[in-house]
């Protein structure tokens, strides 16, 4: 079984986000980049499948050379090989088209993406990829079993869960639940050593974009908190009614 | 025209569905065109969409899944200048599928109506609400998926002509089971969210959180540590890697306010933090704060809110 895990190279969850002075882009100064947390659940799920039934795991990222340490980290965690599609990821549809081209040249049985990346929060690439490939997809996936060429996938829907069955190949937009937080793996020294010699190939991606980011800014700062004494909860109720009109 | 996909659940429209029609109306008024709503043929009371601005309402037999519905919509693009979808679970899969099928320009996580329409320019949340992106939908069909609650519902009459339509769409997955908790407010759409963290000391103490939520008609939520240790289900985890919410009111009880949690809630209009630690970072992100013990404050708050509800 061939599994493709798509990973994004994103600012760490604890990073303070700043934009360049002209507001055109993220200012990467002082920001540590990590494997997108949603994708980490997908990578770990792929490792579980490999350990249970055998698989070759390829990790893929669309980005510049600066994203290669993130791919190497995925190799150190246990992926077998990595592909970097050399392109600036400006637009989800262009990213999805680049990944589609790679998939069509390399047969994969299962494509696992995180449901979204924590940088641009598009939640677009997995569904776009499935549409371009004309294969099934399950988004917000919190459980997956593979039996031969059939997948059973559990997904979060508004207010509950749904379970779907589909034939492989398919695309998963995954999140926590695919595996648990405690299942996530930190690369060990042996993994880091072997990752250095695992193949990392570079393919050219597409350029062009249907959308254009015009500007970024930070949300306006909150005004100072109004404190209410714990024995004056009635005052809080009054403020919520009269001042903020929340109730 | 602006085409708006109007979701229903068990044949009833969702709140976000009316908001989607309001969004489409505002966009259409800027573009000087009409609004066409697409609804399931089973949805009750489709004519009610006219009061939010639908000029025509096409009823059709919809596929069961977002990608299947997107396939249907992709065949209905004649004369369409833009598409609106609410960012619900269905919408989050439908919108990007449609964008791929018709090579459109999609903004998801959108928090504003268009500031211009040639090309369409909107604002959207990025970097887990730590940033706001202004994006132009420059090439191809503009498609907007907006965050429920971000725009609001506005009444404005449309012509409301009902027409029955048909469009083929194929689901590529088979639905084998659906379970939705009845009588509970779904978190992403909730107007009020009551959320609690490790300060509650154990899952057995959630009774008062649920009671407070019931008084307020709120959805319940929790912090990441609480879902990781299994006190509450993952589906309640609010934060950067959980659900992102933007209710009118978010009440955080016994949650310190780690940056990852705040990223998931900072879009809330009003935030109340209740915590024993006066240095808890949540107080910097909150509008109102109480330094106090949840086990003392929450029962009082329930009592005061009951009295308030009785008097109003």
Interface residues (C-beta under 8 A of the other chain):
Chain A: X11 X13 X14 X16 X17 X19 X26 X37 X38 X92 X93 X96 X118 X119 X120 X121 X122 X123 X124 X125 X126 X127 X128 X129 X130 X131 X132 X135 X136 X137 X138 X139 X140 X142 X152 X153 X155 X156 X157 X158 X159 X160 X161 X162 X163 X164 X165 X166 X170 X173 X175 X176 X177 X180 X181 X182 X209 X210 X211 X212 X213 X214 X215 X216 X217 X218 X219 X222 X223 X225 X226 X227 X228 X229 X230 X231 X233 X234 X236 X237 X239 X240 X241 X244 X246 X247
Chain B: X9 X14 X65 X66 X67 X70 X88 X89 X90 X92 X93 X95 X96 X97 X99 X100 X101 X103 X104 X105 X106 X107 X108 X109 X121 X124 X125 X126 X127 X128 X129 X130 X131 X132 X133 X134 X135 X136 X137 X138 X139 X140 X172 X173 X174 X175 X176 X177 X178 X179 X180 X181 X184 X186 X187 X188 X189 X192 X216 X228 X234 X235 X237 X240 X241 X242 X244 X248 X249 X259 X260 X263 X266 X269 X270 X272 X273 X283 X284 X285 X286 X287 X288 X289 X290 X291 X292 X293 X296 X297 X300 X301 X303 X304 X305 X308 X312
